Amino acid sequence: MGKLYTALGLMSGTSLDGVDASIIISDGEKEYSSVLDRYFEYDKQLIQKILEIRDKISNLEKFNGHLDELKKLEREITLFNYEAAKETLEMSKSSVDLIGFHGQTILHDPGKKITKQLGDGKLLSQLTKKKVVYNFRQNDLENGGQGAPLTPIFHNAIANKLNKKFNLSFPINILNIGGIANITFTADWKDLEGKDKIRAYDIGPGNCLIDEWIRKNSKKKYDKDGYLAKSGKTDKLILNQALENFSVNLNYEKSLDVKDFDIFFVKGLSLENGAATITDFTAKLIADGMNYSHNIEQSFKSKWLVCGGGRKNRYLLESIRNNFKQISIDPIDKYEIDGDFVESQAFAFLAIRSSEGMPISFPNTTRCKKPITGGVIVENF
């Protein structure tokens, strides 16, 4: 076992709902335990600002055309993360060695080696008086990777912990349904080639299309429990056409961004019927991605554990099961892991690995040329 660090992870995903803060103790390898998890919701004004600027920026040129606006928003987001960090540290009374700060993704275009997360690591370090690790994705892009998904090495630590604690046998696969859905095929640490056998893919939209439809057509932020989708009726013609159109450009070797999808195909449907059609569209793409993983990795049944906000959407999970019947799929919470905080814990874990110079991305997870570390480390106090 290596040196144990206490680290705080701050994560704000593509769902744009707020910041998850998690403190863990870990060696960045096999050992990790959770200390405290907290959620800090963005206010409506901040969400609106992020949505508006994200919609304006589709490439680097447009990003550079809004630098003043972005700088102000970055400061606001950083101060929000500082307050979240301060409150979490005060509550836990932990002495934290370092902070993993993801920031808010505003532009992600791996084809052009561009990824932009709003979050000033230097300012956060100055305010917290802690070592901060941020900008986790750029080094992966510079080395031929897609910049995502970065959480698989932590998913693997979870799988090995559950294998030991609950005698869960491999293969254990993890499905994360955030704004984007991604999957990790984990491997046993006892296997000498274990890390080489970890595989991961972005497989399609997670919550992003459902949330956008609900936000634009009602006063709600999301479809709680999938209630609206369940009360609607899927338009099969529209669904099949959308699936056909999307599958033409489908490539599991590429990372995805919320801007790779839009809700135009359900224009004109009622709130409920649109929610049902989009949710079934999302479920089919997720099921297809899981099936793709099965076909590559194994011909026998494996266990799937689901984390992220989408696991609470009962209609979505039911639709995934209907599209991919030969699987066992359980919320990860069944095994004493809070599925809301896997990503924030992951960035605490990645911060530890970065500070130790350990790789955080691998050829079979992000398609980088070789295992590489990432994250910019700053001590600005």
N, C-alpha and C positions, 0 to 999 in steps of 0.2 A: 504493500500500500504506500502511495506517495504522500506528500504533505497535504494535510487537510486544510482547506480554505473555507471561510464563511463569506459567501457572495450574495449580493442582491441583484436580481434580474428585473429589468423594466421593459415591458413589451406592449406595444400598441400595434394591433394587426390591421389588416385591410378592411375589417368590419367597421372601423372608426368609432367604436363605442366608448373607448376610454383606455386607461393604462392598468395593466396587471402588474403587481409587484410581488416578488417572491424572494424569500431568503432561504438558501440551502447551505448545507455543509457537505463538501465533496472534495475528492482528490482529482476530479476531472476525468476519472477513469471508471472504476467499478463501484466505488463507494459514493453513495449520496444519501442524504436524509433531508427532509423538508422541515423548516423551522416555522415559517409564517407565510401566509398568502393573503394579499389584500387586493381589492378592486376599487379603482377610482374612476368614476364616470365623467366623461367630457360633458361640459354644458352645451346647450343647443347652439349657442353662438360660435363656439370653437368648432363643433362638428360642421356647421355651415361653411365656415371659412375654409376648412380643410377640403370639403367636397367641392367648393367653388374653384379653388386653386388647382385641385387635382384634375378637374374637368377641363381646365384651360391648357394644361400641360401634356402634350402628347409626344414631345421630342425635346432634345437638348436645346435647340434654338428657342423654343417657346419657354423652356425653363429659364434660360438666360435673359429672356425678355421680361421676366417678372421677378428679378432678383431682389428688389427693394421690398416688395410684398412678401416674398419668401423669407427674407431675413427677419422681418417683424414676426411672421407666423412661427418661424423656428424658435425665436426667443420665447414666445408665448408657450409653445409646446415644451420647451426645455424647463421653463419655470413651473409648468404643471407637473412635469416628471420630478422636479426637485421637491415640490410639496408632497408628492406621493412617497418619494424616498424618505424624506424627513419624518413624516408621520409613521411610516412602516418601521424605520429604525428606532424611533422613540418607543413604539409599542413593543417591539421585540426585545429591546435592551441588549441587542447583540452588537458585538464589536465586529463590524464588517471589514474584510480585507480589500474588497474591490466591488465595483458595480458594473454589470453588463447592461449597456444602454442601447436598445435597438433603434429607437426613434420611429418616426412615422413615414412609411414609404409613400413617396409622391410620384416617382417615375422609376420604372424598371424595364430596361430594354437590353437583355443580355446579348442580343445579336450585335449591338453597337458598344458592348462593354460599358453600359451606363446603368448605374443604380443610384438613386437619390433618396436618402432618408433624412427627414428634418429632425435635427437633434444636435445641439452644440455640446459635444463631450467636454470641451475645455471649460465652458461655463458651468456645466454640472459638476465637474471636478472641483472647480473653485468654490462653488456654493456648498458642496457636501464635505469638502476637504478629504476626499477619498480618491483612490486610483480608479479611473473610469476606462472601460474598454468599449469602443463604439465603432461604427462603420465596418460591420462584420462582413459585408458581402463583396466589397470592391476587389480584394486580393484574389478571391475565387474567380471573378470575371477576368482579371488580368492574366490568370493562368488557365484560360480556356473553359472555365466553368460557367454554369448558368446563374450563379449567385443564389440559388435556392434549389431544393429545401436544405436548410442548415441544421434542422433539429434531429435528423436521423441518428447521429452519434449519441444524443441524449435519449432518444427513444430506445436505443439499444441498451443503455444503462438501466432504463425502466424494465425492459423485458427480462434482463438477467436478474434484476431484483425480484421480480414476480416469479420467475422460475425457481429461485431459491426459497422464497417465502411461502408460495402457494403450490409449489411443485407443478407449475404450469409447464408443459413440455413444449419444446420448439417443434415446428415453426410457430412463432408468435408474430403476427403482423399488426402494425398500428396504423389506423386511419385517422388523420386529423382533418376535421371539417371546420376550418376557419372561413375567411373570405374566399380563399382558394382551398381546394381539397388536395391533400397529398398523402402518400402512403409510404410506409417503411417496412421492409422485410428484414427482420432482425436476425441476429446470429448469436450462438452460444459463445461466451468469452472463453470457455474451455477449449474451443476449437482454435488451433494455432493460426488458422487463416480467418478467424472470426470477423475481423474488421473488413477484410476484402469481400466478405459475403453479405455485408450490409448493403442493401439496395434501396433506392428511394426514387419516387417520381411525383411530380405534380400531375394530377389526373383530370382536372376540370374545375368548374366553379364549385364553391362550397356554399357559403351563405350569400355571396355578393349579389347574385341576380335576384334572389328571393327578397333580400333586404331592400334592394333598390326599387323593386316593384312596389313593395309595401310602403316605403317612404314616399314615393312619388304619387301614390294613389290613395293614401289614407293619412291619418294623423299618427299612426303607429310607426315604430322604428323597425319592427321585425314581426314575423308571424309566430307568435307564442305557441309552442307545442305543435305548430303546423295546423292550427285550428282553421284558419281561413282556407288553406289548401284542401283540407279534409271536407269542408263544407261546399267546395266548388266542384266543377266537373272538367276534367282534362279534355282539351280539344285535340283529339288524336291526329287529325290531319296536320295541324300546325306543329304539333310535337314531332311527328315523323319527318316533316320537311326540315325543321330546325336541326334535328339529329343528323339528317343526311347532309345538310350544308356544313355542319360543324366537323363531321368526320372526314371530310375532304382534306382539311388542314391539320388533322390530329397527329401529334408527334410527342410521345411520352419522354423523349430525350430532352425536351425543352421545358424550361420553367415558364410558369404562366403568371399573368398579371390581371387584375380586375378589368383592365382596359382591353383585354383580349375577348371580352364578352359584352353583349348588350341585350337589352330587353325588348328591342324593337319587334321581334317576331311575335310577341303577344299583344301588340298594340290593338286596341279596339275591344279586347275581352273585358269582362267584368272583373272586379277586384278578386273575387273568389276563384273564378275560372282561370284567370291569369296566374294566380298563386299556385293553383293545382298543376297547370301546364308547365310552369317554370320549375316547380319542385320535382315533377316527374322527369323533366329534361335533365336537371341536376343529378337526380338519383340514377338515371340510366348511365350518364357519363362516369359517375363514381363507381357503379357496379362494373362497367366495362373496364375501368382502370384496375379494379381489384382482380377481375378475371384475367387481365393481361399479366398481372403479377403472378397469379397462380400458374398460368401456362408456362411462364419463364422459369419459375423457381421450383415448383413441385407439382406432382400430379395427385398428391393426397390432401386430405382435409387439414386446414390449419385454423388456428384461432385468430380472430380479429378483435382488437380492442379499439374503441372509438373515443377520441377526445376532441376538444374544441366545442364552441357554442352550438354547432349543428347537431351534436348528439342529443340535444334537448328537443329537437324537432321530430316529434313522434311520426308524423306523416312521412317525412323524408327517410327516416330509418326503415320504416315499413316498406316504402317504395324501393329502397336499396335491396332489402331482403327479397322482395318479389322479383327483382331483376336478376338476382344472383342467389339462387336457392341453396346451393351446396356449401354455404358458409355458416359458421357460428360467429355471431357478432354481438359483443357486449359493450356497454359503456365501461370505460376504464375505471370508473368510480366503484364498480363492483369489487375491485381489488385494492381498495383503500388509497387510490390515487385520485386527487381532485382534477377532473378533466378540464376545468376552466383555466388551470394554471400550469399546464404542461409546457406551454411556450415560454412563459416568463421564467419558469425554473430552468428551461433549456438555455436561455441567454445568460443566466447566472453560471451555469455549467460551462457554456462556451467561453465566457470571460475567463474562467479558471484555466481552461485549456489554452486560450490565447496567451495568457500571462506566463504560462509554462512552455510556450513554443510548440505545443502539441497540435497536430492537424485537427481542423474542425470540418473540413470537407474532403471528399474522396471521389475518385473517378466514377464509382458506381452510385454516388448520391447526387452530385452536381455536374458530373461529366468533366471535371477538371483533369488536367493531364497527369497529375500525381497528387498524393495526399499532401494538403497544405494547411498551414495555420492561417489565421485571419484576425481582423480586429485591430484598430488603432488604439494604442495604450497611452493614456495621458495622466500626468500628475501635475495639476495646475494649482498648487497651494503651497 
